[in-house]
Amino acid sequence: MFLDEELTTLTSFLKGYKPSLICNVDDEKITEDIRTQLLSYPHVLDIEMGLAQPQHMYFLNQNIKDHFLSSIKNLDCGTPEFFYQLGLALGFPEKAARFFRDRETDDSLTWFRICVEYCAIEFVCNYEDLIEVVQDLWKLPIPEFEDDTITLHYYAGGPEVRYRVCSEKGLKRVQEELRLITNYRRLKENEKSQ
């Protein structure tokens, strides 16, 4: 059904790779047929997330929806703890969800922020946790015909650095290189501020 399509966040959800999906209410890419299909899943329409406009959230099953709603029951939307729970509901590895939460209140973590993409599952994490986070992704029940390459983007303090990695050895090399890049960019930033 989706084999020839580019893997997007939407198709990743519809294939069952992502436990939930958030959609902008006015997303023009979502056709009426897709909206109808999404409404067959457990969902919360017009969920307030502290963003400019409400979002729709769809879940693979009722248990995931119930767990998410109970986990945010006493949380204010837009708070770090709310976004931690949201990250978990979206299927982000626990360390990635924790990093996103902590980065909201600790600007120094920006230096360690790396964007991770795998089968249209996208999130940020600390590059020092990269191996453990990616191992969690590789445990997901994703068919062999899907590309298991991890795409990484690092921006802190300079131009984007991109990587495509498909082994633990490659991830270790990326970590080593990012440590060098981070140290160099921080040094340059400190020189500019003096």
ZINORWO-V929489 format. One record per residue. OMEGA is omega in radians with two decimals (none if undefined). D_LAST is the distance of its C-alpha to the last C-alpha in Angstrom with 2 decimals. Layout:
BEGIN
((OMEGA,D_LAST) (OMEGA,D_LAST))
END
This chain:
BEGIN
((-3.11,58.14) (-2.94,54.40) (-3.08,54.52) (-3.11,53.80) (2.98,51.16) (3.14,47.43) (3.12,46.33) (3.08,44.57) (3.14,43.67) (-3.12,47.06) (3.08,49.10) (3.07,47.31) (-3.08,48.50) (3.08,51.98) (3.11,52.34) (3.13,51.53) (3.12,48.27) (-3.12,46.25) (3.11,47.76) (-3.07,46.76) (3.03,45.50) (3.11,43.70) (2.99,44.59) (-3.10,43.49) (-3.06,46.62) (-3.11,46.59) (-3.09,45.67) (-3.13,47.69) (-3.10,47.74) (-3.12,50.02) (3.12,53.55) (3.10,56.36) (3.14,57.86) (3.08,54.67) (3.12,54.37) (3.11,57.94) (-3.13,57.24) (-3.14,54.17) (3.07,56.29) (3.08,58.54) (2.98,55.74) (-3.02,54.98) (2.99,52.44) (3.13,50.74) (3.08,50.61) (3.10,48.11) (-3.12,46.01) (-3.12,43.25) (-3.11,39.85) (3.11,37.58) (-3.07,37.10) (3.12,38.07) (-3.14,41.60) (-3.13,43.82) (2.97,44.19) (3.12,47.25) (-3.11,47.11) (-3.05,49.74) (3.12,50.59) (3.12,52.60) (-3.07,54.82) (3.14,55.62) (3.13,54.31) (3.12,50.76) (-3.12,50.98) (3.14,52.43) (3.13,49.85) (-3.10,46.95) (3.11,48.52) (-3.13,49.22) (-3.14,45.68) (-3.03,44.19) (-3.09,47.05) (-3.11,45.20) (3.00,41.70) (3.12,40.09) (3.12,39.25) (3.12,35.60) (3.11,34.61) (-3.13,32.89) (3.07,36.23) (-3.11,38.11) (3.02,35.97) (3.13,36.39) (3.09,40.15) (3.11,40.01) (3.10,38.24) (3.14,40.95) (3.13,43.64) (3.08,42.27) (3.12,42.64) (3.06,39.05) (-3.04,38.86) (-3.14,38.27) (3.10,34.91) (3.11,33.70) (3.12,34.99) (3.12,33.36) (3.14,29.95) (3.10,30.30) (-3.06,31.22) (-3.12,28.42) (3.10,25.72) (-3.08,26.89) (-3.11,25.52) (-3.09,22.70) (-3.13,19.86) (3.14,18.50) (3.12,21.73) (3.14,20.74) (-3.06,19.27) (-3.06,22.83) (3.03,24.78) (3.10,27.27) (-3.10,30.09) (3.07,33.50) (3.10,36.69) (3.14,40.13) (3.12,43.41) (2.97,41.76) (-3.03,40.41) (3.13,36.74) (3.04,34.11) (3.05,30.66) (3.06,30.10) (-3.10,27.73) (3.06,27.86) (3.11,28.47) (-2.97,31.73) (-3.08,32.66) (-3.14,35.69) (-3.14,37.29) (-3.12,36.70) (3.07,38.19) (3.06,41.08) (3.12,41.90) (-3.11,42.01) (3.07,44.24) (-3.12,46.68) (-3.12,47.34) (-3.13,50.86) (-3.08,49.92) (-3.10,52.64) (-3.10,52.26) (3.08,52.58) (3.11,49.15) (-3.12,46.17) (3.10,44.42) (3.07,41.25) (3.06,38.00) (-3.08,35.51) (3.10,31.84) (3.10,28.85) (-3.05,25.20) (-2.90,22.55) (3.00,19.38) (3.14,16.18) (-3.12,18.24) (-3.13,21.80) (3.00,24.75) (-3.08,26.18) (3.10,29.89) (2.95,32.35) (-2.98,36.08) (3.10,37.34) (3.09,40.82) (3.09,40.73) (3.10,39.13) (3.10,38.27) (3.11,36.37) (3.11,34.49) (3.09,33.45) (3.12,32.15) (3.13,30.14) (-3.14,28.60) (-3.14,27.67) (-3.14,26.14) (3.05,24.17) (3.12,22.71) (3.14,21.48) (-3.13,20.22) (3.14,18.45) (3.13,16.74) (-3.10,15.70) (3.10,14.49) (3.10,12.52) (3.13,10.88) (3.12,10.16) (3.11,8.93) (3.10,6.43) (3.13,5.39) (-3.08,5.55) (-3.14,3.81) (none,0.00))
END
